[in-house]
Amino acid sequence: LIVPLIEENWIHTTVMKDVLDEYVKPFKQDSKPGIALLACTHYPWALEAFQKSLPNWSIVNSASSIAKYVVSMYP
């Protein structure tokens, strides 16, 4: 459900918030924040929405991480 919402540019809607909150609910049951890897190519577009659904978590944007790695390989 998340990818179609991103593709329709529904990123900053209550629908996106509700869907993300439902998806991450099992992970938030732990008492401490964790690390979320946005591994899908669509997910970095919704970085802010993930940050709101997972407050105090470390969110790894795979797109920027890969871009930084590629740049470092070709100085």
C-alpha positions as a Markdown table, in Angstrom:
| # | Residue | x | y | z |
|---|---|---|---|---|
| 1 | Leu | 0.0 | 0.0 | 0.0 |
| 2 | Ile | 2.8 | 2.4 | 0.7 |
| 3 | Val | 4.3 | 2.4 | -2.9 |
| 4 | Pro | 1.0 | 3.3 | -4.6 |
| 5 | Leu | 0.4 | 6.1 | -2.1 |
| 6 | Ile | 3.9 | 7.5 | -3.0 |
| 7 | Glu | 3.3 | 7.1 | -6.7 |
| 8 | Glu | 0.0 | 9.1 | -6.4 |
| 9 | Asn | 1.8 | 11.8 | -4.3 |
| 10 | Trp | -0.3 | 11.1 | -1.3 |
| 11 | Ile | 2.8 | 11.3 | 0.9 |
| 12 | His | 1.5 | 14.1 | 3.2 |
| 13 | Thr | -2.0 | 12.7 | 3.8 |
| 14 | Thr | -3.7 | 11.2 | 6.7 |
| 15 | Val | -4.1 | 8.0 | 4.6 |
| 16 | Met | -0.3 | 7.7 | 4.4 |
| 17 | Lys | 0.1 | 8.4 | 8.1 |
| 18 | Asp | -2.5 | 5.8 | 9.0 |
| 19 | Val | -1.0 | 3.2 | 6.7 |
| 20 | Leu | 2.6 | 3.8 | 8.0 |
| 21 | Asp | 1.5 | 3.8 | 11.6 |
| 22 | Glu | -0.2 | 0.4 | 11.0 |
| 23 | Tyr | 2.9 | -1.1 | 9.3 |
| 24 | Val | 5.4 | 0.1 | 11.9 |
| 25 | Lys | 3.1 | -0.7 | 14.9 |
| 26 | Pro | 4.8 | -4.1 | 15.7 |
| 27 | Phe | 8.2 | -2.5 | 15.6 |
| 28 | Lys | 7.3 | 0.3 | 18.0 |
| 29 | Gln | 6.1 | -2.2 | 20.6 |
| 30 | Asp | 9.8 | -2.5 | 21.7 |
| 31 | Ser | 10.6 | 0.0 | 24.5 |
| 32 | Lys | 13.5 | 1.5 | 22.6 |
| 33 | Pro | 13.8 | 3.1 | 19.1 |
| 34 | Gly | 15.6 | 1.2 | 16.4 |
| 35 | Ile | 17.0 | 1.7 | 12.9 |
| 36 | Ala | 14.8 | 1.6 | 9.8 |
| 37 | Leu | 16.3 | 1.1 | 6.4 |
| 38 | Leu | 14.3 | 2.5 | 3.6 |
| 39 | Ala | 15.3 | -0.2 | 1.1 |
| 40 | Cys | 12.6 | 0.2 | -1.4 |
| 41 | Thr | 13.4 | 2.7 | -4.2 |
| 42 | His | 10.1 | 4.5 | -3.5 |
| 43 | Tyr | 10.5 | 4.9 | 0.3 |
| 44 | Pro | 13.1 | 7.8 | 0.3 |
| 45 | Trp | 10.4 | 10.0 | -1.3 |
| 46 | Ala | 8.4 | 9.5 | 1.9 |
| 47 | Leu | 11.3 | 10.0 | 4.4 |
| 48 | Glu | 9.4 | 12.7 | 6.3 |
| 49 | Ala | 6.4 | 10.5 | 6.7 |
| 50 | Phe | 8.6 | 7.6 | 8.0 |
| 51 | Gln | 10.3 | 10.0 | 10.5 |
| 52 | Lys | 6.9 | 11.1 | 11.8 |
| 53 | Ser | 5.7 | 7.5 | 12.2 |
| 54 | Leu | 9.0 | 6.4 | 13.8 |
| 55 | Pro | 10.0 | 9.3 | 16.1 |
| 56 | Asn | 13.5 | 9.0 | 17.7 |
| 57 | Trp | 14.4 | 6.2 | 15.3 |
| 58 | Ser | 17.4 | 6.3 | 13.0 |
| 59 | Ile | 16.1 | 6.3 | 9.4 |
| 60 | Val | 18.6 | 5.2 | 6.8 |
| 61 | Asn | 17.8 | 6.6 | 3.3 |
| 62 | Ser | 19.2 | 3.9 | 1.0 |
| 63 | Ala | 19.2 | 6.2 | -2.0 |
| 64 | Ser | 21.5 | 8.8 | -0.5 |
| 65 | Ser | 23.7 | 6.2 | 1.2 |
| 66 | Ile | 24.3 | 4.5 | -2.2 |
| 67 | Ala | 24.9 | 7.8 | -3.9 |
| 68 | Lys | 27.5 | 8.8 | -1.3 |
| 69 | Tyr | 29.2 | 5.4 | -1.8 |
| 70 | Val | 29.3 | 5.7 | -5.6 |
| 71 | Val | 30.7 | 9.2 | -5.3 |
| 72 | Ser | 33.4 | 8.0 | -2.9 |
| 73 | Met | 34.4 | 5.2 | -5.4 |
| 74 | Tyr | 35.1 | 7.8 | -8.2 |
| 75 | Pro | 37.0 | 10.7 | -6.7 |
